[in-house]
Amino acid sequence: MFLIGTLCTEAQSYIGFLTDNYSGVNSVISNPANIVDSRFKTDINLAGVSAFGGNDYYGVDLFDAIKDGYDFDLESKKSPSNSNSGAVNIDVLGPAFMFNLNSKSAIAVFSRGRAFLNVYDINGASIDAIDDDTLDDFNINEGDFTAFSQAWAEIGLTYARVLMVKDQHFLKGGLTLKYLQGLGSGYLNGNNVTVNYDAEGIDLGGGETDGTVDSEGDVTFGRFANFDNDDYDYEVPDNANGFGVDLGFTYEWRPDFADYKANGTDDERSAYKDVNKYKLKIGLSVTDIGQIKYDDGIEETFNINNNVSEQDIDDEDDLNGILNNLYTLTNSKTGYTTSLPTAIHLNADWRFNNKLYLNLNTDLSLISKSKTNASRISNIVSLTPRFESKWFSFYVPLSVIENNGFQTGVGLRAGPLYLGSGSIVSALISDEIKGADVYAGLKIPIYQGRPKDRDADGVIDKLDGCPKIAGPIENKGCPWGDNDGDSILDNEDECPDQVGPAENNGCPWGDKDGDLIRDNVDDCPDEFGSEENNGCPFKDTDGDGVLDKDDNCIDVVGTVANNGCPESEVTAEVQKILNDYAKTILFNSGKSSIKEESKAVLAEITKILKEYPNAKFSIEGHTDSAGSNTLNQRLSDARANAVKLYLVENNIDAFRLSSIGYGEDRPIADNTTKTGRAQNRRVEINLVK
């Protein structure tokens, strides 16, 4: 028990190495999120071991301790207290590998063997009493103490995934499930224990004596089945297994995130996998949540209030025999459960540049010292500056460890080899070291490479549509073509599928206004126009119905007859035009219905009348002398009225018009001739003055 009390663990396995971004599959033991978005395509650990030892009672000078004849009890420096504590941690990482499932997830499988030994609340005065060679007798007032040891093997499966990528913010998480096989455990808990040893307590006669041990208190002794004596053949315990869980998250602040994607694209496939992209990385994890149940384990409690001889103790084979044969069994049960060394880990890593880093790591135990049947790590805070590159890294961890104080070490990684110690520097320069550790291992690293760009056009091959022919980024690495063959490259051709001239950006000239004049020669491409006006419509500024090109008075409303200028009165010329038009109006024979071919003439008459909105006109009907006078009179009236009706229907105010028939009374030619009669059959439109 007291030899056990001389040992104490460091908190973390592989101190310094696990801060390295190239620790690969080994990093799952501190934070399962580490394996995704890593610097590895695949990482295979062949074997690695990390061992720690120390104490808060003995301190030694390393150079003196390795000399022949060194007396540990006499020459070491001692720091006794009422509650000296100790533990041992051996961590063996066996075959393990990790690989990426895709750009956002990774998986790891590992094997691991571990052994912990924890001792708490050992009275340092007890150790002093035993070590004092000047005294034969000693008294130990130990009080309460705890000693617990266990070893187990793990098979772990880790899955990690990128949870968020949002500009400069990056988050990933990971989960490890572990099957646990117990390899053995034992514990000894004391309550109000005192021991008094009298070297000559029994007189055997003949001048011979024997020592006696007078003890008080209660002791609980637990151990796995078959742990009965010193010479039994070890076998893996039956019915000793359990499950464990590790959970972790890592946040990265990437202020220069755009610099780490090929060509500045947003495609995650283009992100460089071979470089660290963060300025600050923060990891948080909880490890070793779990238990191992020893179904065949034995737990016994003894009252040790007794006085026995030293010979009685020597006659027993082991501790179990001593307790069962010399003391009183007060309680016994079969089966007990042990707890893993559950701990929380907070890690912050600052990147100064691509090679220099500073890491701050804190490991805090979540297992209370008062908890029985549980392994526990020592709390630690480490500040580790490091040089890091793909094939070589160097670390200088500076640590403050619970019960051990300040320690300094060094470590390195050179390709497949990693080795180091978190305390070697302290051991070399201090004359009172209380802890030491060492780790070493071999692996097969397969690193991420920079994406290939065979045509050197700045577009990586996996995103390059033409990986062997250089082309611009905006065309996915392919050279611009000329799909329509108009000698204008498609990146400049607004109509890449239609032949068109360069001056129209590769598009054919259109006719947007449908005036049959191509837009390139149309001065008014959005307005229907005429060719003689370069595709623009002729204007009628004064709205008098006379286009400006024909209007002699562009800004003044006028008449068609007067070339767009206003007239104050109907001239004789206009009157003549009206009657010339009127005389050509044709009627169906013997009827007042106007023939269809005369509608065009009437339209011209209507147009002229509209030019003189204030003038009044008389519509006069005339016939030849054929037929009776009465019939001719009626026919002339009807025909004059038919013309009036047409004009009114075409928006000539009826108030301005009058109609009258004169029959055969006003001939203008001789009715005895055919030509004369034709001239007499007429309509006249005269200005009413």
Secondary structure, DSSP 8 states (H G I E B T S, - for coil): -TTGGG----SSSSTTGGGSTT-GGGGGGT-GGGGTT-SEEEEEEEEEEEEEEE-SSEEB-HHHHTSTT--HHHHSEE---TTEEEEEEEEEEEEEEEEEEETTEEEEEEEEEEEEEEEEEE-HHHHHHHH-TT-S-EEEEEEEEEEEEEEEEEEEEEEEEEEEEETTEEEEEEEEEEEEEEEEEEEEEEEEEEEEEEEEEEEEETTEEEEEEEEEEEEEEEE-TT--STT------TTEEEEEEEEEEEEEE-TTGGGGBGGG---GGGB-SSS---SEEEEEEEEEEEEEEEEEEEEEEEE--EEEEHHHHHHSSSHHHHHHHHSEEEEEEEEEEEE---EEEEEEEEESSSSEEEEEEEEEE-S-TT-SSB-----EEEEEEEEE-SSEEEE--EEEETTTEEEE-EEEEETTEEEEESSHHHHHH-S-B-EEEEEEEEEEEEE------TT-SSS-GGG-SSTTS---GGGTT-----TT-SSS-TTT-SSTTS---GGGTT-----TT-SSS-TTT-SSTTS---GGGTT-----TT-SSS-TTT-SSTTS--BTTTTTB--SS--HHHHHHHHHHHTT--B-TTS--B-GGGHHHHHHHHHHHHT-TT--EEEEEE--SSS-HHHHHHHHHHHHHHHHHHHHHTT--GGGEEEEE-TTSS-SS-TTSHHHHHHHSEEEEEE--
